């Protein structure tokens, strides 16, 4: 093979390798961006989950306070109480 042909092939190989490196860099950047998005989403979910837990805790605390003051108090209608019982049963399964 002639010297010019060899250098031409080397240049093509280097170009292909550079293109592959650029594509790899692009994919890595996309992966990092996705990971950051996933972490942010998980943080938001955990904040909302904690907020819901605190709201449930407040409701249960207020219910206990009301029942202490009036043990015969009716806080919910019968249909709502049945829904709560069914939801608790489903959580236990």
C-alpha positions in Angstrom: 0.0 0.0 0.0 1.1 3.5 -0.7 2.0 5.9 2.1 -0.8 8.3 1.2 -3.4 5.5 1.3 -2.2 4.4 4.8 -2.4 7.9 6.2 -5.8 8.3 4.6 -7.0 5.2 6.3 -5.5 6.3 9.6 -7.3 9.6 9.4 -10.6 7.8 8.7 -10.2 5.6 11.7 -9.3 8.5 13.9 -12.4 10.4 12.6 -14.6 7.3 13.4 -13.1 7.1 16.9 -13.7 10.8 17.5 -17.3 10.5 16.3 -17.8 7.5 18.6 -16.3 9.4 21.6 -18.7 12.3 20.8 -21.7 10.0 20.7 -20.6 8.3 24.0 -20.2 11.7 25.6 -23.7 12.7 24.4 -25.2 9.5 25.8 -23.4 10.0 29.2 -24.7 13.5 29.4 -28.3 12.3 28.7 -27.9 9.6 31.3 -26.7 12.0 33.9 -29.6 14.4 33.1 -32.0 11.5 33.5 -30.5 10.5 36.8 -30.8 14.0 38.1 -34.4 14.2 37.0 -35.1 10.8 38.7 -33.5 12.1 42.0 -35.5 15.3 41.9 -38.7 13.4 41.3 -37.9 11.0 44.1 -37.3 13.9 46.5 -40.6 15.5 45.6 -42.4 12.2 46.1 -40.8 11.7 49.5 -41.8 15.2 50.5 -45.4 14.6 49.5 -45.4 11.2 51.2 -44.1 12.8 54.4 -46.7 15.6 54.2 -49.5 13.0 53.8 -48.2 11.0 56.7 -48.3 14.2 58.9 -51.8 15.0 57.7 -53.0 11.5 58.6 -51.3 11.8 62.0 -53.0 15.1 62.7 -56.4 13.7 61.8 -55.9 10.7 64.1 -54.7 12.9 66.9 -57.8 15.2 66.6 -60.1 12.2 66.5 -58.5 10.9 69.7 -59.0 14.3 71.4 -62.6 14.4 70.3 -63.3 10.9 71.5 -61.7 11.7 74.9 -64.0 14.7 75.3 -67.1 12.8 74.0 -66.7 9.0 73.6 -70.0 8.7 71.8 -69.2 11.3 69.2 -70.0 10.4 65.6 -67.3 11.8 63.3 -68.1 10.1 60.1 -71.3 8.9 58.4 -71.7 5.1 58.3 -70.9 4.8 54.6 -67.6 6.7 55.1 -66.7 4.5 58.1 -67.3 1.4 55.9 -65.0 2.9 53.2 -62.3 3.4 55.9 -62.6 -0.2 57.1 -62.4 -1.5 53.6 -59.3 0.6 52.8 -57.6 -0.7 56.0 -58.4 -4.3 55.0 -56.9 -3.7 51.6 -53.7 -2.2 53.1 -53.3 -5.2 55.3 -53.4 -7.6 52.3 
